[in-house]
Amino acid sequence: MNPISNVWNHPKTSAAGLLIAVVTIARVLSEQGITLGAAGNGSVITLVSAVATAFLGLLARDPSSQSSSTGSTAKLGAWALIALLLPLPFMAGCSGVTVAQDIVNWTPALQSAVATVDSTAALLAPMDAPIFTAATIGFDAASNLLVAQARAYLANPTAGTLAQMQAQVVTFQQQVNASLLQAAKITNTASQQHALAAIQGVATIVSAILALVQTISSKAQVAQMAAQSTIKLAAVRPLLDDSTAAAVVASHYGEPVQMARAQVAQAEYAEAQAGF
């Protein structure tokens, strides 16, 4: 096989392979403590990894792939999936204090998302509004408690305050998952769409916070958290919209949507693998 002609004949797959190699090497260097210098609040290595992953996302979503052969598209999808499973800056190298601060930083977005939920009942058909209200009635209290516990951990990062934050994020996640399943039972199509869209704003943020808490929890602690999760991600995943989730994360971190899409996918994979 001529490697030069292979690159020429399969440019997208070759580019994906090269980007995979870049992300893999960056991961190894990062694990060895090699940073190649600072880049903003991170390092050059994490920046290179993130950029490579973002380009992989662009390749995987390239509209021209629809005109390529089925085999080539499947191969590219596999390359992109492998990349999404590699650690990204969003999911790696966080300290407890950093995570707690990030959760606190999510407060405005979380409060806005909960406020949207509170106002959504007025947009639904009269017979659907009570169902939606009953399904989401605990969001205000749950969000306030989670933020309060993150602030408590930030001020006093002990095992006890971490345990409280772990328990609360799972409790909130379960409330959100239950509300998604209830909203899916609404038969009026317009009402159901409004309900699911409103709840997803909260669901995306809670999922991001859960992923952050996972990074500072031991395997035993994560297993304990997952054991408390009775409504699994797989049950509600069909009700969620990838583009909406990516837009929320991209807005919060001030990053490209494609990078956010990769981060959301990796967070969901990590949660599913942990048993959530």
C-alpha positions in Angstrom: 0.0 0.0 0.0 1.3 3.4 -1.0 0.9 5.7 2.0 1.1 8.9 -0.1 -1.7 7.8 -2.5 -3.7 6.6 0.5 -3.6 10.0 2.0 -4.6 11.5 -1.3 -7.5 9.1 -1.9 -8.8 9.3 1.6 -8.1 12.9 2.9 -10.8 13.1 5.6 -10.0 9.7 7.1 -6.2 10.5 7.0 -6.8 13.9 8.6 -8.9 12.3 11.3 -6.2 9.8 12.0 -3.6 12.6 12.3 -5.8 14.5 14.7 -6.4 11.3 16.8 -2.6 11.0 17.0 -2.2 14.6 18.1 -4.9 14.2 20.9 -3.4 10.8 22.0 0.2 12.2 22.2 -1.1 15.3 24.0 -2.8 13.1 26.5 0.3 11.1 27.2 2.4 14.2 27.6 -0.2 15.7 29.9 -0.2 12.6 32.1 3.6 12.9 32.3 3.3 16.5 33.5 4.7 17.9 30.3 2.8 21.2 29.5 5.1 23.0 26.9 4.2 26.2 28.7 1.1 28.1 29.7 -1.8 29.1 27.4 -4.3 31.3 29.2 -5.5 29.4 32.3 -4.4 26.1 30.9 -1.3 24.7 29.1 -0.2 24.5 25.5 -0.8 20.7 25.6 -4.4 21.0 26.7 -5.0 23.8 24.1 -3.5 21.6 21.3 -5.7 18.7 22.5 -8.8 20.8 22.5 -8.2 22.3 19.1 -7.5 18.9 17.6 -10.7 17.5 19.1 -12.7 20.5 17.8 -11.4 19.8 14.3 -12.4 16.2 14.7 -15.9 17.4 15.5 -15.9 19.5 12.4 -14.8 16.6 10.3 -17.4 14.3 11.7 -20.1 16.8 10.9 -18.9 17.7 7.5 -21.9 17.9 5.2 -19.9 16.4 2.3 -19.8 13.1 4.1 -23.3 12.5 2.9 -22.0 12.0 -0.6 -19.1 9.7 0.4 -19.2 5.9 0.6 -20.8 4.2 3.6 -17.6 2.6 4.5 -15.6 5.9 4.6 -18.4 7.6 6.7 -18.4 4.7 9.2 -14.6 4.8 9.5 -14.7 8.6 10.2 -17.4 8.2 12.7 -15.3 5.6 14.5 -12.3 8.0 14.6 -14.4 10.8 16.0 -15.9 8.5 18.6 -12.4 7.5 19.8 -11.5 11.1 20.1 -14.5 11.9 22.1 -13.6 9.3 24.7 -10.2 10.8 25.3 -9.9 13.3 28.3 -10.6 16.9 27.5 -9.8 20.0 29.5 -13.4 20.2 30.6 -13.1 16.7 32.2 -9.5 16.5 33.4 -7.0 17.9 35.8 -9.5 19.6 38.1 -9.0 20.2 41.9 -11.9 20.2 44.3 -11.8 24.0 44.8 -11.7 24.5 41.0 -14.7 22.3 40.5 -16.6 24.0 43.3 -15.9 27.4 41.8 -17.0 26.2 38.4 -20.3 24.9 39.9 -20.7 28.3 41.5 -19.9 29.9 38.2 -22.8 28.0 36.7 -25.2 29.7 39.1 -26.5 32.4 36.7 -27.1 30.0 33.9 -28.8 27.5 36.3 -31.0 30.1 37.8 -32.0 31.4 34.3 -32.8 27.8 33.2 -34.9 27.2 36.3 -36.7 30.5 35.8 -37.5 29.4 32.2 -39.0 26.2 33.6 -41.1 28.2 36.0 -42.5 30.4 33.2 -43.1 27.5 30.8 -46.4 26.3 32.2 -48.1 29.4 30.9 -47.1 28.3 27.3 -48.7 24.9 27.6 -52.2 23.7 26.9 -54.5 24.1 30.0 -54.6 20.3 30.6 -50.9 19.9 30.2 -49.7 22.7 32.5 -50.5 20.9 35.8 -48.6 17.8 34.7 -45.5 20.0 33.9 -45.8 22.0 37.1 -46.0 18.8 39.2 -43.0 17.3 37.4 -40.7 20.3 38.0 -42.0 21.7 41.3 -38.7 20.9 43.1 -36.3 22.6 40.7 -36.0 25.9 42.6 -35.2 24.3 46.0 -32.8 21.7 44.4 -30.8 24.3 42.4 -30.5 26.6 45.4 -29.3 23.8 47.7 -26.7 22.6 45.1 -25.2 26.0 44.7 -25.2 26.6 48.5 -23.4 23.3 49.0 -20.8 24.2 46.3 -20.2 27.5 48.0 -19.9 25.6 51.4 -17.3 23.2 49.8 -15.5 26.2 48.3 -15.2 27.8 51.7 -14.4 24.5 53.5 -13.2 21.8 51.1 -13.6 18.8 53.4 -14.8 15.2 52.9 -18.0 16.1 54.6 -18.9 19.0 52.4 -17.9 17.0 49.3 -20.2 14.2 50.3 -23.1 16.6 50.6 -22.4 18.0 47.2 -22.2 14.5 45.7 -25.5 13.5 47.2 -27.3 16.7 46.1 -26.1 16.6 42.5 -27.4 13.1 42.2 -30.7 14.0 43.8 -31.1 16.9 41.4 -30.2 14.8 38.4 -32.8 12.2 39.4 -35.4 15.0 39.7 -34.6 16.3 36.3 -34.6 12.8 34.7 -38.0 12.0 36.3 -39.4 15.3 35.0 -38.2 14.5 31.5 -40.0 11.2 31.5 -43.2 12.9 32.8 -43.0 15.6 30.2 -42.6 13.0 27.5 -46.1 11.7 28.5 -47.7 15.0 27.4 -49.7 14.1 24.3 -50.1 17.6 22.9 -47.1 18.0 20.5 -46.6 21.7 21.0 -46.8 21.4 24.8 -44.4 18.5 24.9 -41.8 20.3 22.8 -42.0 23.4 25.1 -41.8 21.2 28.2 -38.8 19.1 27.0 -36.9 22.2 25.8 -37.3 24.0 29.1 -36.3 21.0 31.2 -33.3 20.3 29.0 -31.8 23.7 29.8 -31.6 22.5 33.5 -30.7 18.9 32.5 -27.6 20.1 30.6 -26.3 22.2 33.5 -26.9 19.4 36.0 -25.2 16.9 33.8 -22.2 19.2 33.5 -22.0 19.7 37.2 -22.3 15.9 37.8 -19.4 15.4 35.4 -17.3 18.0 37.3 -18.1 16.3 40.6 -17.1 13.0 39.2 -13.6 14.3 38.5 -12.9 15.0 42.2 -14.6 11.8 43.5 -12.9 8.5 44.1 -14.1 5.4 42.3 -15.9 4.2 45.4 -17.6 7.5 45.8 -18.7 7.6 42.1 -20.0 4.0 42.5 -22.0 5.1 45.5 -23.4 8.1 43.6 -24.3 5.9 40.7 -26.1 3.4 43.0 -28.4 6.2 44.0 -29.2 6.9 40.4 -32.3 4.8 39.6 -33.4 6.7 36.4 -30.4 6.2 34.1 -29.2 8.5 31.3 -30.1 5.8 28.7 -33.8 6.3 29.7 -33.9 10.0 29.0 -31.2 10.3 26.3 -33.7 10.0 23.4 -35.5 13.1 24.8 -32.5 15.3 24.7 -31.2 17.5 21.8 -27.5 17.5 21.2 -27.4 21.0 19.6 -29.2 22.6 22.6 -26.8 21.0 25.1 -23.7 22.0 23.1 -25.0 25.6 22.8 -25.5 25.8 26.6 -22.0 24.5 27.4 -20.3 26.6 24.6 -22.0 29.8 26.0 -20.8 29.1 29.5 -17.2 28.3 28.7 -16.9 30.8 25.8 -15.8 28.1 23.3 -16.7 26.8 19.9 -19.9 24.8 19.7 -18.1 21.8 18.1 -15.7 21.7 21.1 -18.7 21.9 23.5 -20.4 19.1 21.5 -17.3 16.9 22.1 -17.3 17.8 25.8 -21.0 17.0 26.2 -20.5 13.6 24.5 -17.6 12.8 26.7 -19.4 13.8 29.8 -22.4 11.6 28.9 -20.0 8.7 28.1 -18.3 9.0 31.5 -21.6 9.2 33.3 -23.0 6.1 31.4 -19.8 4.2 32.1 -20.0 5.0 35.8 -23.5 3.7 36.0 -25.6 6.9 35.8 
